[in-house]
């Protein structure tokens, strides 16, 4: 298998990736909170369940980005 050569990231690139990931997590949480509240307080609706699932997925993606950024050269 071919391995891709990893490019060394500059400090500015790392800060930019970290800021983007943190902003993405914040937006995903802001979308999820009302949907979670509606799921708990009102009858079940698929739209709210889909928003919660999408939010969890986005938070997971951004956390993985932050972890990979830390371990990258």
C-alpha positions in Angstrom: 0.0 0.0 0.0 1.1 3.5 -0.7 1.4 5.9 2.3 0.8 9.5 1.9 3.5 11.8 3.1 2.2 14.0 5.9 2.8 17.6 5.5 4.1 19.5 8.5 1.5 22.0 9.6 2.4 25.5 10.7 1.2 27.0 14.0 -1.3 29.2 12.2 -2.8 26.3 10.3 -3.1 24.3 13.6 -4.8 27.3 15.3 -7.2 27.7 12.3 -8.1 24.0 12.4 -8.6 24.0 16.1 -10.8 27.1 16.0 -12.9 25.7 13.2 -13.4 22.4 15.1 -14.4 24.2 18.3 -16.8 26.5 16.4 -18.3 23.4 14.7 -18.8 21.7 18.0 -20.5 24.8 19.4 -22.9 25.0 16.4 -23.7 21.3 16.6 -24.5 21.6 20.3 -26.7 24.7 19.7 -28.7 22.7 17.1 -29.0 19.6 19.3 -30.1 21.3 22.6 -33.6 22.3 21.4 -34.1 19.0 19.6 -33.2 17.1 22.8 -35.5 19.2 24.8 -38.4 18.6 22.4 -37.7 14.8 22.4 -37.9 14.8 26.2 -40.9 17.2 26.6 -43.1 16.5 23.6 -44.3 13.4 21.7 -41.7 11.7 19.5 -40.9 13.3 16.2 -38.5 11.9 13.6 -37.1 15.4 12.7 -35.9 15.9 16.3 -34.3 12.4 16.4 -32.6 13.2 13.0 -31.2 16.5 14.3 -29.8 14.8 17.5 -28.2 12.0 15.4 -26.7 14.6 13.0 -25.5 16.7 15.9 -23.8 13.7 17.6 -22.2 12.8 14.3 -20.8 16.3 13.8 -19.5 16.6 17.3 -17.8 13.2 16.8 -16.2 14.4 13.5 -14.8 17.6 15.1 -13.5 15.8 18.2 -11.6 13.3 15.9 -10.2 16.4 14.0 -8.9 17.8 17.3 -7.4 14.5 18.4 -5.7 13.9 15.0 -4.4 17.5 15.1 -2.7 16.8 18.4 -1.0 13.6 17.2 0.0 14.9 13.8 3.6 15.8 13.2 
